[in-house]
C-alpha cells in the first residue's frame, strides 16, 4: 500500500510541475511578447523583460524582436515625414 501511495504522490507532483512549467515564460530585453488565446491576441503586448505567467495549454506566447518592431516604426515615421514634406513643399 505504501508503494502505491508513493507512486500516486510522485505522479501528482510530476503533473503539477508540468503544468507549472507550462505556465511560465521569459521575455528578454530585446523582445516583446504577444499573448494569444485560441489564436486571438489578448491584452496588451508584454514589453518588460523578466519571468512572466500565462494560462497553460490555453494561451500561447509569440515573441517578437523589438529591434524589428523598431525598424518598422522608424519606416512609418520616415514615410509620414516624406508625405508631410510633399504636402508642404509640393
ABEGO torsion letter per residue (X at the ends): XAAAAAAAAAAAAAAAAAAAAAABBBBBAABBBBBBBGGBBBEBBBABBEBBBBBBGABBBBBBBAAAAAAAAAAAAAAAAAAAAAAAAX
